[in-house]
Amino acid sequence: MHIIYNCYGGSHSSVTAASIHVGILKDNVIPNGCQLLNLPYYDKQVAKDHGFIRYIGEDEYRNKIYITSKHNLGRNYETIMRSLVCIMDLSNEKLVFVDTMPYVNWLMVIGGFLSRRLGIVSLGRPIVIKGTQISFLKFTQLVNIIKIKYGRYELECQ
Amino acid sequence: MPIVYLCPTGTYSSLVAANLHIGIIDEHCKVQDILNLPNFGINLSTGIFLFIGEDSKGDMIYTLGTSGEAQLIKKSAFDLAKIMGYEFEHIMLIDMSNYIPKYFGWYNTIFHKQSRTFSAKSLYRQLKLINIEVENFKKQEL
């Protein structure tokens, strides 16, 4: 399976969830600022990077985990991508799109905007880190649901 | 090879370009001909593609609404194709969003009936430019 976590800018919530999924972050320990900043792509992507699908790693079920950004497309992003897959005459079955936006809090929105959009990293970064730490257990819960659902699917297929 | 024309709704500039591509209309057509195109200006959910037809070379022509994020979708599609082991050279995505005003989405939502005629006239005025872009693309394809 190809599991693609997606959020507005592909810099914070999707990166955090994907990192939990592949085991870079432990799912029961809230990470500190340093650990978050060491994650691949965390608070690093800028406007020109938006849209690219970045590979993060593989989970224990051999699912491949990716992140991407979708701006304000919301659920339409998945519809568009699945339409394109259909046009390419490929199978949609092995693709999973996971929207991490419902778990993003206001601190992440404000911090992310200051850091990524306005470039005020010194002000935005601590705010977005705090926001990520507050929502961390929600991302953990989301990842566990995805793992149970699609890990089991993969095992059943084998 | 599938050729996909993109615009915010998939039923305006992309639809006109796709119909120019397969020759249902040409650059000398009238506003009424644009209004009479099947599916022109219909309310279509974002992300639902329309099959327009086949061109003289047997390529399948589609339109797709990307809600003003055509460039982002092109990047994602390129990467997704790689992930799925598909050669991206086998699909063409052409962004026609430039021929639609940026505020059009809101206008279309509020004044849908008027916007159909308004956009047909607007696209009619830009028909030569759209046709040049389509023809240039066809030459590149050769």
Interface residues (C-beta under 8 A of the other chain):
Chain A: H2 H50 G51 F52 I53 K64 Y66 T68 S69 K70 H71 N72 L73 N76 Y77 E78 T79 I80 M81 R82 S83 L84 V85 C86 I87 M88 L90 L95
Chain B: P2 V4 S45 T46 G47 I48 F49 M60 Y62 L64 G65 T66 S67 E69 Q71 L72 I73 K74 K75 S76 A77 D79 L80 A81 I83 M84 Y86 H90 I91
